Amino acid sequence: MISLFLVFLKIGFFAFGGGYGALSLIQDEIVYVNQWLDLETFI
């Protein structure tokens, strides 16, 4: 649970422009870095 918080905290620091601006950062962290979901599930 802490790792999920830290991922979104980091995204919050770097994301500008609302949800659309953060979407690529969220995808990178969830799909490629942490591998919590695969790309098909994320989309």
C-alpha positions as CSV (number, residue, x, y, z in Angstrom):
1,M,0.0,0.0,0.0
2,I,2.9,2.3,0.7
3,S,4.4,1.7,-2.7
4,L,1.1,2.7,-4.4
5,F,1.1,5.9,-2.4
6,L,4.7,6.7,-3.3
7,V,4.1,6.1,-7.0
8,F,1.1,8.5,-7.1
9,L,3.0,11.0,-4.9
10,K,5.8,11.0,-7.4
11,I,3.4,11.3,-10.3
12,G,1.7,14.2,-8.5
13,F,5.0,16.1,-8.3
14,F,5.7,15.8,-12.0
15,A,2.3,15.8,-13.7
16,F,0.9,19.0,-15.0
17,G,-2.3,19.5,-17.0
18,G,-4.7,17.2,-15.1
19,G,-5.5,13.6,-15.8
20,Y,-4.4,13.6,-19.5
21,G,-1.0,15.0,-18.5
22,A,-0.5,12.3,-15.9
23,L,-1.8,9.4,-17.9
24,S,1.5,8.6,-19.6
25,L,3.4,8.8,-16.3
26,I,0.8,6.5,-14.6
27,Q,1.2,4.0,-17.5
28,D,4.9,4.0,-17.2
29,E,4.9,3.4,-13.5
30,I,2.1,0.8,-13.4
31,V,2.8,-1.2,-16.6
32,Y,6.6,-0.9,-17.1
33,V,8.3,-0.1,-13.8
34,N,6.2,-2.0,-11.3
35,Q,4.5,-4.4,-13.6
36,W,1.3,-4.3,-11.6
37,L,-0.8,-4.6,-14.8
38,D,0.0,-5.6,-18.4
39,L,-0.6,-3.1,-21.2
40,E,-3.9,-4.7,-22.4
41,T,-5.4,-4.5,-18.9
42,F,-4.3,-0.9,-18.4
43,I,-5.9,0.2,-21.7
